[in-house]
């Protein structure tokens, strides 16, 4: 079977969509003709102890708009993966290397691939940076904007 005839699936929250997400989806499309993305629901993320900034429906709309993606389904539980592989005729399950070994039980049903993540980018780090940025006192931000505005005027 050629890669164009294969179906690949991945799972994730896809909160604060970034270049790492796009790189993953592009790589998946290079590996298979049909790409299925299971986006974690808000309820499932809450069960995992994760808090999303972007609501589920919006995260789905973003992922659906990516040209590398053929189908988006909800991820509602850890247990659904075997059923998804069977239901959608999945040939390859792919996920980030940080999950290595965790989904080897799927090898009975399809090929399992753990992919390198994009260097220096993660939603967790983006959220950490945003939290740090938001902790800067308002007065300091306004002063910095005043300095930037003054520099801009000098350069004109």
C-alpha positions in Angstrom: 0.0 0.0 0.0 1.4 3.4 -1.0 1.5 6.2 1.6 -1.2 8.0 -0.5 -3.6 5.1 0.3 -2.9 5.2 4.1 -4.8 6.8 6.9 -3.0 8.3 9.8 -4.4 9.6 13.1 -3.1 11.9 15.8 -4.6 13.2 19.1 -4.1 16.5 20.9 -5.6 19.5 22.5 -4.3 22.0 19.8 -4.8 25.0 22.2 -3.0 28.2 21.1 -2.3 26.8 17.6 1.4 27.3 16.8 4.1 26.4 14.3 4.8 23.1 16.1 1.1 22.0 15.5 1.4 23.0 11.8 4.7 21.1 11.4 3.1 18.0 12.9 0.1 18.1 10.6 2.3 18.7 7.5 4.5 15.7 8.4 1.4 13.6 8.9 0.2 14.5 5.4 3.6 13.5 4.0 3.2 10.1 5.6 -0.4 9.3 4.5 -3.1 10.4 2.1 -5.8 10.8 4.8 -5.1 12.7 8.0 -7.5 12.4 10.9 -7.0 14.6 14.0 -8.8 13.9 17.3 -9.1 17.2 19.2 -9.5 16.8 23.0 -12.8 18.2 24.2 -12.9 20.7 27.0 -14.4 18.1 29.3 -11.7 15.5 28.5 -9.0 18.2 29.1 -10.6 19.0 32.5 -10.4 15.2 33.4 -6.7 15.3 32.4 -6.2 18.4 34.6 -5.5 20.7 31.6 -7.1 24.1 31.2 -7.5 25.4 27.7 -7.7 29.0 26.6 -9.5 28.4 23.3 -12.9 26.6 23.5 -13.2 23.2 21.9 -15.4 24.4 19.0 -12.9 27.0 18.0 -10.0 24.6 18.3 -11.8 22.2 16.0 -12.5 25.0 13.5 -8.9 26.0 13.4 -7.7 22.4 12.8 -10.4 21.8 10.2 -9.1 24.9 8.3 -5.6 23.4 7.9 -5.2 22.0 4.4 -3.3 18.9 5.6 -6.3 17.7 7.7 -9.0 15.6 6.1 -11.2 14.9 9.2 -11.5 16.2 12.7 -13.1 14.1 15.5 -13.6 14.7 19.2 -11.3 13.0 21.7 -13.5 12.3 24.7 -11.5 9.6 26.5 -8.1 7.8 26.6 -9.9 4.5 25.8 -11.4 5.5 22.4 -8.1 5.0 20.4 -8.6 1.3 19.6 -12.2 2.0 18.4 -11.1 5.0 16.4 -8.3 2.9 14.6 -10.9 0.3 13.8 -13.8 2.7 12.8 -11.7 4.9 10.5 -9.4 2.2 9.1 -6.3 3.8 10.5 -3.0 2.4 9.2 -0.7 4.7 11.3 -1.1 6.2 14.8 1.3 9.2 15.2 2.0 11.4 18.2 4.9 13.3 19.8 8.0 11.6 21.0 7.3 12.8 24.5 4.6 10.0 24.6 7.1 7.3 23.5 6.0 3.9 24.6 2.7 5.0 26.0 0.7 3.9 23.0 2.5 0.7 22.0 -0.6 -1.3 22.8 -2.0 0.1 19.5 0.8 -1.8 17.5 -1.6 -4.8 17.5 -4.0 -2.7 15.3 -1.8 -0.3 13.3 1.7 1.1 13.0 2.7 3.4 15.9 5.1 6.3 15.2 6.5 8.8 17.8 7.6 12.0 16.1 10.1 14.6 17.2 8.5 17.8 18.3 9.4 21.2 16.8 12.4 22.5 18.7 11.7 25.4 21.2 7.9 25.6 20.9 5.2 24.1 23.0 1.8 25.2 24.2 2.9 24.8 27.8 5.8 27.2 27.2 3.5 29.7 25.4 1.1 29.6 28.3 4.0 30.1 30.8 5.3 33.1 28.8 1.8 34.6 28.6 1.3 34.1 32.4 4.7 35.8 33.0 3.9 38.7 30.6 0.5 39.2 32.3 2.2 39.4 35.7 4.2 42.5 34.6 2.7 45.6 36.4 0.5 47.7 34.1 2.5 50.8 34.8 5.7 49.1 33.6 4.1 48.1 30.3 2.7 51.6 29.8 6.2 53.1 30.5 7.8 50.7 28.0 5.2 51.7 25.4 5.9 55.4 26.0 9.7 54.7 25.5 9.0 52.8 22.2 6.7 55.6 21.0 9.4 58.2 21.7 12.0 56.1 19.8 9.6 55.7 16.9 9.1 59.5 16.7 12.8 60.1 16.8 13.4 57.7 13.9 10.7 59.4 11.7 
